Amino acid sequence: MRKFSGRIKGFGRPFTGPPRSLTRLLEVELPPPVPRIRRILKNPRVMPYHRLIVLVVAANVAVGWYAVASGGWWAGQATALTSIETVALANVTLAVVVRQQWLVNALFWLATRAPTTWPLPVRWALAKIYHFGGLHVGAAVSGTTWYLVFVVSLMYDHLRQRGHVPVPNLVVSGALVTLFVVMSILAVPPLRVRAHDTFEVTHRFCGWAALALAWINTVLSVTTQHGGAYALLTTPTVWLLTMATVSVALPWLLLRKVRVDTERPSAHVAVVNLDSPSQPLIGSTQMVSRRPLLEWHSFANISAPEESSGGHRMVVSRAGDWTSDFIDNPPTHLWVRGMPTAGMANVAPLFRKVLFVATGSGIGPVLAHLLTGEVSSHLVWVTRNPRRTYGALVDEVLAAQPDAVIWDTDAYGKPDMLRLAYGAYATFGAEAVICVANKKVTWQVVHGLELVGVPAYGPIWDA
């Protein structure tokens, strides 16, 4: 592979370039790609997130096959509406519960219990735990499909006078499935990216409305088909709904307003100090809002400096209307809800040595791990004029990582991120690479490294 020639990616002419200590990293040869079968499995289209979606959908297809071929759900005097509704609600409950903050933290805790003496391929797979969002998508799509089947079956039985299907049950079920369809459509990635605020508001309010309608629908179904209030205590759908309701309600029961103090090292970045009685989970994220019913944004928690009296920090960079307004007009208070939730980089303890690769404000999630020194690590940070942009945060980075590779794009231009990451990985002797950058760079680094046999991890933008 061609060695570094003095040209920096993004610039059309040679120039003196960065110091030799940095360009040396770009000269490390990338190994050949892994065999064809492994390359297929490392393709982004078949990453664990997508495999989990397929797994959940396949399981539901199997249930549907059983319902038609052996279960006789549509073969009797009336359709097996209770069975269809139970499967639909089981999927919806899974979609809700798998996003629950306590469960997410438990999944990360369980996955990272594996000792570093275990074989690397096993730890490589365990560290993909943050792809669990595939269960949410697969279950949400399957649940919506089963509710469509449920409504069509209700209409069929009502029109053919098969069994007893009251009109209120039919109306509520139709409204419920309409909400699910709207939520599913707006959650399609291209639409979600273009209209994220609409997606978030719709997902929240339609979700709450759907939960209320599901309760009404379930009560109508149970009391109509089984009779009596006692039946509510013995019906699976009631307990599934209870799980989903508790899961949704818990974070909101912890809604609170906290005082914040904001520092602005530059017009591009704000460092937010939150007044809280305890330090959050290392490497966790927290949802914050200025208008709790309308929009929420997640940022990485960073422990406060030792000289601080308490609380923790977040780094907010200018990346849209909300963050721009936040930096220009910093608030005195913010709303927070739920509990700090394990972030993607929390898989680091599964490895003996980790290379962190960050661009810009991606240093926020990384810094939380650097400051604790929980894992032997090395840092590559690519950003524009770090001292002018991030101020005192640079001193904290260098205090934690004196040998950190800090690439100033204002001075040196943009490097080949894949080559730079692999060069640092090989030089440091790391077992894995964790990259926190924008979507394009993250996928370039993570999937590029995985194709040459390096365990690599980064955000997947699934929410």
C-alpha positions in Angstrom: 0.0 0.0 0.0 1.3 3.5 -0.9 3.2 5.2 1.9 2.6 8.7 3.1 3.8 11.2 0.4 3.6 14.5 2.1 0.0 15.2 1.0 -2.7 15.4 3.6 -6.2 14.3 2.7 -8.3 17.2 1.8 -5.4 19.4 0.5 -4.3 19.4 -3.1 -0.7 20.4 -2.7 2.3 19.2 -0.7 3.4 21.2 2.3 5.7 20.7 5.3 2.9 18.8 7.1 2.8 17.4 10.6 5.7 16.3 12.7 7.5 13.1 11.8 6.1 11.4 15.0 2.6 11.8 13.5 3.4 11.0 9.8 5.1 7.8 11.0 1.7 6.5 12.0 0.4 7.0 8.5 3.3 4.9 7.1 2.3 1.7 8.9 1.1 -0.8 6.3 -2.5 -2.0 6.6 -2.7 -5.8 6.6 -4.6 -7.6 3.8 -8.3 -8.0 4.2 -9.7 -11.0 6.1 -11.0 -14.0 4.0 -14.1 -13.5 1.9 -16.6 -15.1 4.3 -15.4 -13.0 7.2 -15.5 -9.9 5.0 -19.2 -10.6 4.3 -19.9 -10.9 8.0 -18.1 -7.7 8.7 -20.2 -5.8 6.1 -22.3 -3.0 7.7 -25.4 -4.5 6.2 -25.0 -7.6 8.3 -23.7 -6.1 11.5 -25.2 -7.5 14.7 -27.8 -4.8 14.8 -29.3 -5.9 11.5 -28.9 -9.6 12.5 -31.0 -9.1 15.6 -33.7 -7.4 13.5 -33.8 -10.4 11.2 -33.7 -12.8 14.2 -36.8 -11.2 15.8 -38.7 -11.0 12.5 -37.8 -14.6 11.7 -39.1 -15.7 15.1 -42.4 -13.9 14.4 -42.6 -15.5 10.9 -42.2 -18.9 12.6 -45.1 -18.0 15.0 -47.2 -16.9 12.0 -46.5 -20.2 10.2 -47.5 -22.2 13.3 -50.7 -20.1 13.6 -51.8 -20.9 10.1 -50.5 -24.4 9.7 -51.0 -26.0 13.1 -52.6 -23.5 15.5 -55.8 -23.1 13.5 -56.1 -19.5 14.7 -58.4 -18.7 11.8 -60.0 -22.1 11.3 -62.6 -22.3 14.0 -65.9 -20.7 14.6 -64.1 -17.5 15.5 -60.6 -16.2 15.1 -58.1 -16.8 18.0 -58.1 -13.0 18.7 -56.6 -13.5 22.2 -53.6 -15.3 20.8 -53.0 -12.8 18.1 -53.2 -9.9 20.5 -50.9 -11.6 22.9 -48.2 -12.1 20.3 -48.6 -8.5 19.1 -48.4 -7.1 22.6 -45.4 -9.3 23.5 -43.5 -7.7 20.6 -44.5 -4.2 21.6 -43.4 -4.9 25.2 -40.0 -6.2 24.1 -39.6 -3.1 21.9 -40.3 -0.9 25.0 -38.4 -2.8 27.7 -35.2 -3.4 25.7 -34.7 0.4 25.7 -35.2 0.7 29.4 -32.2 2.4 31.1 -31.9 -0.1 34.0 -32.0 -3.0 31.5 -29.4 -1.4 29.3 -27.1 -0.9 32.2 -27.6 -4.5 33.3 -26.8 -5.8 29.7 -23.6 -3.8 29.6 -22.6 -5.0 33.1 -23.3 -8.6 32.2 -21.4 -8.5 28.9 -18.4 -6.9 30.4 -18.0 -9.4 33.2 -16.0 -11.6 30.9 -12.3 -11.6 31.9 -9.6 -10.4 29.5 -8.2 -13.9 29.6 -11.0 -15.2 27.5 -10.3 -15.7 23.8 -10.3 -12.5 21.8 -13.0 -13.6 19.3 -15.4 -14.2 22.3 -14.7 -10.8 23.8 -14.9 -9.2 20.3 -18.5 -10.6 20.0 -19.5 -9.6 23.6 -18.4 -6.0 23.0 -21.1 -5.7 20.3 -23.7 -5.6 23.1 -24.6 -2.0 22.2 -26.2 -3.3 19.0 -29.2 -4.5 21.2 -31.3 -1.8 19.4 -31.9 -4.4 16.7 -34.2 -6.1 19.1 -36.2 -2.9 19.5 -36.6 -2.4 15.7 -37.4 -6.0 15.0 -40.0 -6.2 17.8 -41.5 -2.8 16.9 -42.0 -3.8 13.2 -43.3 -7.3 14.2 -45.6 -5.9 16.8 -47.1 -3.4 14.3 -47.6 -6.1 11.8 -49.3 -8.4 14.3 -51.6 -5.5 15.3 -52.5 -5.0 11.7 -53.4 -8.7 11.5 -55.4 -8.3 14.7 -57.5 -5.4 13.4 -58.1 -7.2 10.1 -59.2 -10.3 12.0 -61.5 -8.2 14.2 -63.1 -6.6 11.1 -63.5 -10.0 9.5 -65.2 -11.6 12.6 -67.4 -8.5 13.1 -68.6 -8.5 9.5 -69.1 -12.2 9.4 -70.6 -12.3 12.9 -68.0 -14.8 14.0 -67.8 -14.6 17.8 -68.6 -11.4 19.7 -66.7 -8.3 18.5 -68.1 -5.1 19.9 -67.8 -1.9 17.9 -65.8 0.0 20.6 -63.2 -2.7 20.5 -62.9 -2.4 16.7 -62.6 1.4 16.8 -60.0 1.4 19.6 -57.9 -1.3 17.8 -58.0 0.7 14.6 -56.8 3.9 16.3 -54.1 1.9 18.0 -52.7 0.3 14.9 -52.8 3.7 13.1 -50.6 5.2 15.8 -48.1 2.3 15.5 -48.0 2.7 11.7 -47.3 6.4 11.9 -44.6 5.8 14.5 -43.0 3.1 12.3 -43.0 5.3 9.2 -41.4 8.3 10.9 -38.8 6.0 12.5 -37.4 5.0 9.0 -33.8 6.2 9.1 -34.0 8.7 6.2 -37.2 10.3 7.5 -35.9 10.3 11.1 -32.7 12.1 10.1 -34.5 14.7 8.0 -37.2 15.4 10.6 -35.7 14.4 13.9 -37.7 16.7 16.0 -40.9 15.5 14.4 -39.9 11.9 14.9 -39.1 12.5 18.6 -42.3 14.3 19.4 -44.4 11.8 17.4 -42.7 8.9 19.0 -43.3 10.2 22.5 -46.9 11.4 22.3 -48.0 8.7 19.9 -46.3 6.1 22.2 -48.1 7.4 25.2 -51.4 7.5 23.4 -50.8 4.0 22.0 -50.1 2.7 25.5 -53.4 4.2 26.8 -55.4 2.7 23.9 -53.7 -0.6 24.4 -55.0 -0.7 28.0 -58.5 0.3 26.8 -58.4 -2.3 24.1 -57.1 -5.1 26.4 -59.7 -4.4 29.0 -62.5 -4.4 26.4 -61.2 -7.7 24.9 -60.7 -9.5 28.2 -64.0 -8.4 29.7 -65.9 -9.1 26.5 -64.4 -12.5 25.7 -63.7 -13.8 29.2 -66.0 -11.8 31.5 -65.4 -10.4 34.9 -62.7 -8.3 36.5 -60.9 -11.4 37.8 -60.0 -12.4 34.2 -57.8 -9.2 34.0 -55.5 -10.7 36.7 -55.0 -14.0 34.8 -54.6 -12.7 31.2 -51.0 -12.5 29.8 -51.8 -9.3 27.9 -52.5 -7.4 31.1 -49.1 -8.3 32.6 -47.3 -7.5 29.4 -49.0 -4.1 29.4 -48.0 -3.6 33.0 -44.3 -4.3 32.1 -44.4 -1.8 29.2 -46.2 0.9 31.3 -43.7 0.6 34.2 -40.8 0.7 31.8 -42.1 3.9 30.1 -43.0 5.6 33.4 -39.9 5.0 35.5 -37.6 7.5 33.8 -40.3 10.2 34.0 -40.8 9.5 37.7 -37.2 10.6 38.1 -37.7 13.8 36.1 -35.9 16.7 37.9 -34.6 20.1 37.3 -30.9 20.8 38.0 -28.8 23.9 38.2 -26.1 24.2 35.5 -23.1 26.4 35.1 -21.8 26.7 31.5 -18.3 27.6 30.4 -17.6 28.5 26.8 -13.9 27.9 25.7 -14.9 29.0 22.2 -17.9 29.8 20.1 -17.9 26.1 19.0 -18.0 24.4 22.4 -19.7 24.7 25.8 -18.7 22.7 28.9 -21.7 22.3 31.1 -21.3 21.7 34.8 -24.4 20.0 36.3 -25.1 20.2 40.0 -25.7 16.6 41.2 -25.0 14.9 44.5 -23.0 12.0 43.1 -20.8 11.1 40.2 -22.5 9.1 37.4 -21.5 5.8 36.0 -18.2 6.0 34.2 -18.8 6.5 30.4 -22.5 6.9 30.8 -24.8 9.3 28.9 -27.6 11.5 30.3 -30.7 12.9 28.6 -31.1 16.6 29.1 -33.8 19.1 27.9 -34.9 22.7 28.2 -38.4 21.7 27.2 -39.0 18.2 28.7 -42.2 17.4 26.8 -40.8 18.3 23.4 -37.1 17.4 22.9 -34.3 15.6 24.6 -30.6 15.3 23.8 -28.1 12.8 25.1 -24.5 13.8 26.1 -21.7 11.9 27.7 -21.1 12.4 31.4 -17.6 13.4 32.5 -16.5 13.4 36.1 -15.9 16.8 37.6 -12.3 17.9 38.4 -10.9 16.8 41.7 -10.9 20.4 43.0 -14.7 20.6 42.3 -17.2 20.3 45.1 -19.3 17.8 43.2 -21.4 17.3 40.1 -20.3 16.2 36.7 -19.9 17.8 33.2 -20.9 17.4 29.6 -19.4 18.8 26.4 -21.8 20.3 24.0 -20.5 21.2 20.5 -22.2 23.3 17.8 -24.0 20.7 15.6 -27.5 22.0 14.9 -30.2 24.4 16.0 -30.5 23.2 19.6 -26.8 23.0 20.4 -26.2 26.3 18.7 -28.9 28.1 20.7 -27.5 26.3 23.8 -24.0 27.7 23.3 -25.2 31.2 22.4 -27.8 31.4 25.2 -26.7 29.0 27.9 -29.5 28.2 30.4 -29.2 28.3 34.2 -31.1 25.0 34.7 -31.7 21.9 32.7 -34.2 19.0 33.0 -32.8 15.5 33.3 -34.8 12.3 33.5 -34.1 8.7 34.3 -30.6 7.5 35.2 -27.2 7.7 33.6 -27.0 5.0 31.0 -24.0 3.0 29.8 -22.6 4.3 26.6 -21.0 2.4 23.7 -17.5 2.9 24.9 -18.3 1.0 28.1 -17.2 -2.1 26.4 -13.5 -1.1 26.9 -13.0 -3.3 30.0 -13.3 -6.4 27.8 -9.8 -5.6 26.4 -6.3 -5.4 27.8 -5.4 -2.4 25.8 -7.7 0.0 23.9 -7.1 2.7 21.4 -9.6 5.5 21.6 -10.0 7.5 18.4 -12.0 10.8 18.7 -12.7 13.7 16.4 -13.8 17.1 17.7 -16.2 16.9 20.6 -16.0 13.1 20.5 -13.4 13.7 23.2 -16.3 14.0 25.7 -17.3 10.3 25.8 -13.7 9.3 25.6 -12.4 11.6 28.3 -14.6 10.0 30.9 -12.7 6.7 30.4 -9.3 8.4 30.1 -9.6 10.2 33.5 -10.4 7.0 35.4 -7.6 4.9 33.8 -9.8 1.8 34.2 -8.2 0.3 31.1 -4.7 0.7 29.6 -5.4 3.0 26.7 -4.0 5.3 24.1 -5.7 8.3 22.5 -5.8 9.7 18.9 -7.7 13.0 18.8 -8.2 14.8 15.5 -9.7 18.2 15.9 -9.4 21.8 14.8 -7.0 24.0 16.9 -7.6 22.0 20.1 -6.3 24.7 22.5 -8.3 27.5 21.1 -11.5 25.3 20.7 -11.5 23.3 23.9 -9.4 25.4 26.3 -8.6 23.7 29.7 -10.0 20.3 28.5 -6.8 19.9 26.5 -4.8 20.1 29.8 -7.0 17.3 31.3 -6.5 15.2 28.2 -2.7 15.6 28.4 -2.6 15.0 32.1 -4.4 11.7 31.6 -2.6 10.8 28.3 0.8 12.6 28.1 1.6 10.6 24.9 -1.7 11.3 23.2 -1.7 11.8 19.5 -3.4 15.2 19.0 -3.8 16.0 15.3 -4.6 19.7 14.7 -6.5 19.9 11.4 -6.0 23.7 11.2 -2.3 23.2 11.2 -1.9 19.8 9.4 -5.1 19.3 7.4 -7.3 16.2 7.6 -5.5 12.9 7.8 -6.5 9.5 6.4 -8.4 8.4 9.5 -8.2 4.7 8.8 -4.5 4.8 8.2 -3.9 7.0 11.3 -6.1 4.7 13.5 -4.4 1.5 12.3 -0.9 3.0 12.7 -1.6 4.0 16.3 -3.3 0.6 17.0 -0.3 -1.3 15.7 2.2 1.0 17.4 0.5 0.9 20.8 -0.2 -2.8 20.6 -3.9 -2.4 21.3 -6.4 -5.2 21.3 -9.4 -3.1 20.1 -10.2 0.4 18.8 -13.1 2.5 20.0 -14.0 5.4 17.6 -16.2 8.4 18.5 -16.7 10.7 15.5 -19.3 11.7 13.0 -21.1 9.0 11.1 -18.9 9.1 8.0 -15.6 8.9 9.9 -16.9 6.3 12.4 -18.0 3.9 9.7 -14.8 4.5 7.7 -12.6 3.6 10.7 -14.8 0.9 12.3 -15.6 -1.1 9.2 -12.2 -0.4 7.6 -10.5 -1.9 10.6 -12.9 -4.8 11.0 -12.2 -5.8 7.4 -8.5 -6.2 8.2 -9.2 -8.2 11.4 -9.1 -5.5 14.1 -11.9 -5.4 16.7 -13.4 -1.9 16.3 -16.4 -0.2 17.8 -18.3 3.0 17.3 -21.8 4.6 17.5 -24.5 3.1 15.2 -27.0 6.0 15.3 -29.9 3.7 15.9 -32.0 6.1 18.0 
